[in-house]
Amino acid sequence: MNSRTLPHRDKDPVLTLYNHYFLTADLMRKNFSKLKEKQVSKGYLSQNDSVDETIYFITWLGFLAVTCEGFKNLNFRILLSSNRPKEFEELIPYSDEIGRKIKIHSDSLRKLRNDVFHLRKDTNTFESFLSEKGGRVQWSEKLHDRISNFFSEYRILCEFHYIVNNRSSESQILKKSKPASEH
């Protein structure tokens, strides 16, 4: 395979990172935000909602951390400049910005991820991450939004590439536009 060729959508590690990890983070963040809004409007949450809110919150941050690790491990600057079609190079400034943003609290986020996905010995790591002094929750929200925008742009470029290069079987847009009987 030419190093500047877009891999099949099922073998693209960027789309795997998006589909398997970031979408989970995104869903958990949305669920957390809905319960946060409910708490603000009602002034309280039921016990079940309160438990769910905590689960959504820590799961969001855990999967955001895994997404950040994947982002770092895939080395997006090299991937975009050497292993994707030329038009993908326009994403390099965005990936560089995300990389810089990740570095700000990457160690704290990594420790939190370990606390989320491994049996925790104490709550110090979680409490430290949440301390307002560090501003890590706001950082996580901004980082999440930037990563979301990056994946959106990447997916648009992929769709365009699939359609222009007669790879319509990989296009999610064309799959959605076909009648159900043709799938």
Secondary structure, 3 states (H helix, E strand, C coil): CCCCCCCCHHHCHHHHHHHHHHHHHHHHHHHHHHHHHHHHHHCCCCHHHHHHHHHHHHHHHHHHHHHHHHHHHHCHHHHHHHCCCHHHHHHHHHHHHHHHHHHHHHHHHHHHHHHHHCCCCCCHHHHHHHCHHHCHHHHHHHHHHHHHHHHHHHHHHHHHHHHHCCCHHHCHHHHHHCCHHHC
